């Protein structure tokens, strides 16, 4: 079966299960608990959320059994699943009970009353409780519920970052992007919307690029760091090398994701755009001059979700590669000359604030 065509909540022949826990005891109990169920296959185990992200990208699991102590990392792991073009998985929170001899399971947000409130399991599958494998199958059939908000989300204000309804701008570029980004940011005011940029460039040149931009334009420009909450008037550029710059929309913080190359690049425009898909209606995506097609696929997902997606036109592009691919996929709503992109994007962001 084509993973991209699978839909959450549908019965499948082989449920792919990812187990995420620093506890070897919990991982072993889950593994042994689902072993008798022929429809459930443990495709990978991980001890950290970062390792889980790599496995999620590779295997596109249907169900993730996640240690309840790592519940706040569920949005980040689900982001990696989206980049795998697989179904949105069901997250099952697991906790050790009875001195480590049993497991308590809970499916956050699930509308099935048998699953939402938690259920106890032991390795032997006592008759008074459903077997762990039965719960996994039932959870997959019910489909994913809404995850509870991660800690620290409530009460976020403009003073500590973008407001819950404010839009952000994401920009991807490659060949010819240095000059294009300089022109684009030259049209931004000092209090521009939070802006993220992925530019294909050797890492040894990125710091000087950011420093130069910071001295030329009105917003503050810097290399992104993990855990930063982007504010108005700030522009962050993806560091080169071993990580992708992505946005954790639930927490409204930047993450440097050390995953594999996406669309042939690291950092990747596709990875950055994909991270904003859950909040596409708050996103303004811009794809500038560059070779290849990095960014086009995830920009299409953004547009389908309600994002404003702008491409640089052929005449003003040094290389009309990335914008052309996005245009051909139907990812861009409009193509504009470079000099018109900033006013158009800013007007859209301002309209959302007034509304």
N, C-alpha and C positions, 0 to 999 in steps of 0.2 A: 504493500500500500504506500502511495506517495504521502510522505509526512506532511507536505504543504496542504494536502487536501483533507486531512483528518480534522474533525471538529470535536471540541470539548463536549463531554456528555454522551458521546456515542460509544457503543460497545465495540471494542477492537479485539482482534484475535490474540494480540500479545501486548500487554501493558508494560511499557518501559518504566522502570522504577529507579529513581536516584535517591540514595540515602546520604544525608548530610548531618554529621555529628562528630564532635571531638571525642566522644565516648565510644571506645571499641565495644563495650558491653551493650550499649544501645544499638549500635550497628549490627552486632551479631544477633541480638534478639529479633530485630526486624528481618534480617536475612533468613534466619531459621523459621520465623513465623510465616513468611510468604513462600517458603520452599515447596510446600505441598500443592500450591496453586499453580497449575500449569500455564494459566494465562498471564501470570505476573513474572516478569523477568527483571532481575536486578542488573542494570546495565553499568552502574558505576557507584562507587562510594567516595565520599570526600570528608575531610576533617575540618575544612574551613570553607567560608563562603567563596573565596577567590578560586579555590580549586573546584568548587561546585560549579562556578560560572563556566569554567573551561569544559567541564563534563556536560553541562547543560547545552552549550553551544554545539558540542560534538554529537550528542545522543538524542537531543530533543525529547526528553522524558514526558510521559503522560502524567505521572504522579511524582512528587518530591516529598519524601518523608524527611522533615526538617526538625532537628533538635529544637525544642521550644525556647532554649536559651539563645538561639540564633534567629529568633522570629523577626527581628528588625532588619535582617539581611535579605528577607524574602523578596522585596522589590528588586534588589540588585540581581539576584539569581534569575528572577523572571525576565528581567531585561535581556539577559544572555540567551534565554530560551527564545525570545522574540527574534533575536538575530539569527537563530538557527532555522527560522521560517517554519517551525513546527507548531503544534497546537499549544494553546495556553494551558499549562499543566495545573493540576490540582495540588495545592499545598496542604499537607497533613502535618500538624505539629505533634511531636512525640516527646514524652517525658518518662523517665524511669520512676517506678514506684515500687513499693514493697521491698525496699532494700536492694533494688537493682534486679529483682527477679520478674518484674512485670513491666508493662508499658501502658501509659495512658495516652490515647490519641484524641485529637480534636481537629476538625476541619473548619477553619475560620470562615464565617459568612455563609456556610452551606445552609440551604433552606430545608434540607432533609433532617427532620428532628432526630433521627437515629444517629446522625453524625455530628451535628453542630455543638452538642453539649459535652462531648468527650465520651470515651468508652474505654473500659479496662480490658487488657489482654495479658495473658501469660503464655510462655512458650508452649505449654501443653494444650492450650486452647480449651479451657474449662467450659463445660456445657452451658453455664449460666451467662457466658459472654460470647459474642460473635468472634469468630477467628479473625486474626489480624488480616489475613489475605482476603476474607470476605469484606472487611471494612475498606480495604484498598480498592477492591473491585467496585463496591458500592459508591465510594467517593468519586471514582473515575466516571461512573455512569451518571452521577448527579451533576457533574461539571463543576468548574471552579466558582467559588464564591468570592465576595469582596474581602480583601485582606484588611484587618484593622489598621488605622494609621500608625506609622512608625513613631516611636518616642521622639519628642522634641518638635513635632510638626505643628501642633496646636499653639496658637499664640504668636506665631511668627509675624513680624511686622515689617514695614518698609525699612525701619531702622536697622534690622538685622538681615535684610535681604529683600528680594522682590516680593511684592504682595502676592497673596494667593491667586489673584486674578490677572496680574500684570503679565504682559508678554515678554519673551526673550527672543533674541536674534541669534541664529546659527549660520555660520559662513564656512563654506568649503572651497578650497582652491588648490591648484597645482601649478603647472608651468605658466609663467606670466602673473602669478598670484601676488607676488611681492608688490608690484606697482599697483595692481588692481585693489588690493587691500588698503594700501596707502590712500588711494583715491576715495574708496568707499568710506573709510573712517574719517577722512578729511571733511566729509559732509555730516558727521555726527556731532551733536552738541555735547557739552560737558556732562549733562545728566541723561545720556542716551540709555535705552533699555539695556539690561544685562546682555552681554554679547560673548559668544564663544566662537573661536576660529580654529579650524584644522587646515593647515597649509603644509603640503608635502615639501619638506626641506630637510637637508642633513641636520642632525641635532646640534652640531657644533656652531651652526649659524643662527639658530633660533633665538638665543638669548640676545644677541646683538640686534637682531631684527626687531624684537619686542622693545628693546631699549631705544632704538631709533624711532620707532613709531610713537613711543610714549613722549618723545620730545617734539613730535611734529603735529600731533592731533590733540583735541581738547579732552577726550575721555582718558582715564588712566589705563594704560596697557601693560600687561605683565604675563609672564609664563604661568600657566595654571598649576596649582598645587592641590593635592588630594584633600578633600574636606572643606574647601572654601565655599562660602555662600555668596554667589555673585550678586552684587548690588547695582543700582542704577549708576551710570557713569563709569562702569568698569568693563574692560574688555580682556578676556583671557585667551591665550594662544596655547594650543596643545604642545606639550614638550615632545621632542622627537625621541626616537629610539624604541623603548620596550613597552610603551603603554599607549592606550587610546584615551582621549579626553571624552568623557561621557557625563551626562547629567542624571542625577538621581532626582526625578521630578517630585517624588513623595517627600523627600527631605529638603529639596531645593538646594542641594549641594553638588559640587563637582567631584567626580571620581576619576582617578587614573587607573584604568582597567588593564592589567597585564595579560591580556588574552592574546590569542594567535592573530596573525594578520587577517584583516577583513577586506575583501575585494582587492587583495594583493598589497595592502598597505598597513603600516602601523607607525603613526596614528592614521586612522581611517575616517574619512568623511561619513561613510556609511554607518560606522559604529556610533559616531556622534549623533547623527540624525536619528538612528534607530532608538537611541536612549530616550528621545523626546516623544516617541509615538503615543504613549499613554496620555499625554497632554498636548496632542497635536494642535488643538484649537488655540493654545497659548503660544504657539511657535511660529516665527517668521523665518523661513529657511531660504538661504541664498546660495546659489552655486555659481562660481566664477570660472574664469578661464582655466584650462588644464587639459592634459592628455588623459585618455582612458575614460572609465565610466564610474569611478569611485563617487559615491553619494547618490547616484541616480535611483538605485533600487529603494533605499530607505526614504528618499525624498518622495517617491511615489506613495509609500505608506503614510508619510506625513500628510500629503495632500488629501489622500483618501480619508484621513482622520479629521480634516478641517483646517490644516495649516495653510498659511499663505506661502506659496513657493515661487521664488523668483529666479530666473536664469539670466545670465549675461548674454547679450545677443551676439550673433556671429561677427558683425562688423567691428565691435569693440573688443572682442576676445583675441588674445595672442594665439591661443590654440582653442578652437571651438570643438573640444572633445567632450569634456564632462557636461557642459551645458547642452550639447547636441544629444548626448545619450539620455539626459533627463527629459529633454523635449520629446524625443522619440518614444519614451516610455509613458508620456502623458503626465510626467511628474511636475512640470512647471505650469503654473497658471498664467504666467506672463513672462516674456523676455524683454529686457530693457537695455539700452545703452548704459555703459558703466556709470556715467555721471548721473543717471536718473534713478539708480537703484536705492541709494541712501534716502532721498526724499520720499520715495514710494514706501519703503519699509517703515520709516519713522512715522509717516502719516497713518499707516495701518496700526502701528503700536499706540499712537496717540488716540486714535479713534476708540480703541478698546478701553483705554483708561477713562475717557470721557463717558463712554457708555456705562 
